Amino acid sequence: MVRIGAIVWQVSDLGRAREFWRGALGYEATPDNPDFLADPRGTGPRLHLDTGDRMHLDLWAEDAAEQRAEVARLVSLGARVVEDWTYPEDADFVVLADPDGNLFCVIDKSA
């Protein structure tokens, strides 16, 4: 089953937001991206700081098969796949909308 892997947080100033959320949560920047903050104890979701992406949840699946199954399961619960999304060629995510139109992504963590 998917889990909340990250919360994407829209901010206007990455540096200011990074310092604030690091102090507020005790999170640390991940080695691969200073705008991805993680709990050093390994609990809780990551916080992704982004100036362009609107706020949403990233749900993590362990691999592509689980991602496909979870997308189907979520659609059966009332979500819809956002068909008009422009994906990069190597996308590891599928964009869905919940019944109220709130966007979220299902990420293939193995990609």
HUJOCOR-V402278 format. One record per backbone hydrogen bond with DSSP energy under -0.5 kcal/mol. NH is the residue of the N-H (numbers start at 0). CO is the residue of the C=O. E is the energy in kcal/mol with one decimal. If there is no record, write none. Layout:
# HUJOCOR-V402278
NH,CO,E + NH,CO,E
This chain:
# HUJOCOR-V402278
2,59,-1.1 + 4,2,-0.8 + 4,57,-2.5 + 5,57,-1.8 + 6,45,-2.3 + 7,5,-0.5 + 7,55,-3.0 + 8,6,-0.6 + 8,47,-3.4 + 9,7,-0.5 + 10,49,-2.2 + 16,12,-2.6 + 17,13,-3.1 + 18,14,-2.2 + 19,15,-2.4 + 20,16,-2.9 + 21,17,-2.2 + 22,18,-2.1 + 23,19,-2.9 + 24,20,-2.3 + 25,21,-1.9 + 26,20,-0.7 + 27,37,-2.8 + 29,32,-1.0 + 29,35,-2.6 + 32,29,-0.7 + 35,32,-1.8 + 36,34,-0.6 + 36,46,-3.2 + 37,27,-3.0 + 39,25,-0.5 + 41,38,-2.0 + 45,4,-3.1 + 46,36,-2.8 + 47,6,-2.5 + 47,45,-0.5 + 48,34,-3.0 + 48,46,-0.6 + 49,8,-2.2 + 55,7,-1.3 + 56,102,-0.6 + 57,5,-3.0 + 58,56,-0.6 + 58,104,-3.5 + 59,2,-2.7 + 60,106,-3.1 + 66,62,-2.4 + 67,63,-2.5 + 68,64,-2.3 + 69,65,-2.9 + 70,66,-2.6 + 71,67,-2.2 + 72,68,-2.5 + 73,69,-3.0 + 74,70,-2.4 + 75,71,-2.1 + 76,72,-1.0 + 77,74,-1.3 + 78,73,-2.4 + 79,96,-2.1 + 81,94,-2.5 + 82,80,-1.1 + 84,81,-1.0 + 86,84,-0.8 + 90,87,-1.6 + 93,105,-1.5 + 95,103,-3.1 + 96,79,-2.4 + 97,101,-2.5 + 100,97,-2.5 + 103,95,-2.2 + 104,56,-2.3 + 105,93,-2.2 + 106,58,-3.3 + 106,104,-0.6 + 107,91,-3.3 + 108,60,-2.8 + 108,106,-1.0 + 110,107,-1.5
